[in-house]
Amino acid sequence: MIGKECYAEINSTLDALLAEKKVLVAVHRGAWGGNIVENTIPSCRLCREMGGDIFECDVASSTDGVLYAFHDGTERRNLNRSDNIKTMSSQEVDSLVYNNCIYEPSGVHVERFEDIVRYFCHGEIFNIDRAWDILPQLTAALDKYPHALRQAIIKTHVVPEQLQFLNDYPTKYMYMPIVYNMDEVRQVLSYPTLNVVGMEIITDSKDSDIFQDEMPFDTASRIYKDIIFDTSPVAGKMYKNSENRRKQGVSCGFRCICRCSICPVRAQPWCARC
């Protein structure tokens, strides 16, 4: 069973999926290429059609409080804009058109986050990233859709204010902290009513204490037995550059490290572009 027994019903969809497959593949921003654009309904659908189990959805808010599925900081690549989407009104965001993979207009507009939540209402698991500064707004939006309680996994860095908010929030959405060391693991596990179901591990060394073989039994049992790890960022962030990744022989698993989406599933670690 994933997580705490008191949250078994909330976590039941994820728990059943993990029991069936043993290892779950999480796909960041969906699977995208050509005119299928990241963080959209088509990219999330494609990720599942390609064999992914969980899709990630980044969330940002406009100045007037509308939530969008967008990874802020990618505006220049995706939208030919230098300003951050968080500084734009919803009217302005709605008028924007994504570039496709060859930087031509795709005809695709930025997806509103609630449209994605409404669409995926049949048990699809998704994790929500980059919404850590708007957690009250995010949880209020999720509360509108009862199915989201068993499907959405909220992800944040280990920030006390954010941990406390989710610990105190009455609706116990599944939670996946982003951790860099064992101190952060222990800090997360010290909050009694967080519904922790996974951890995203980021480290710059294979010698990090987070990979140690020995640790207190109660901590180890909760981490390695009851918690799944989103391991895709380990390959993406543990090694400094692609040359070092090649030397270390790190496999990307589901998708190439360059996120080009053309590598066969678990077949080879590097695509032609890498």
Salt bridges, closest charged atoms under 4 A:
GLU9 OE2 - ARG150 NH2 2.90
GLU38 OE2 - ARG29 NH1 3.15
GLU38 OE1 - ARG77 NH1 3.11
GLU49 OE2 - ARG45 NH2 3.92
ASP53 OD1 - LYS21 NZ 2.57
GLU56 OE2 - HIS28 ND1 3.77
GLU56 OE2 - LYS155 NZ 3.36
ASP58 OD2 - ARG29 NE 3.73
ASP72 OD2 - LYS86 NZ 3.78
ASP72 OD1 - ARG130 NE 3.03
ASP83 OD2 - ARG81 NH2 2.83
GLU92 OE2 - ARG81 NH2 2.60
ASP94 OD2 - ARG112 NH2 2.58
GLU114 OE2 - LYS144 NZ 3.11
ASP115 OD1 - ARG118 NH2 2.34
ASP129 OD2 - LYS155 NZ 3.60
ASP133 OD2 - LYS86 NZ 3.08
ASP183 OD1 - ARG186 NH1 3.83
GLU200 OE1 - LYS155 NZ 2.43
GLU200 OE2 - LYS237 NZ 3.91
ASP230 OD2 - HIS28 NE2 3.49
GLU243 OE1 - ARG246 NH1 3.44
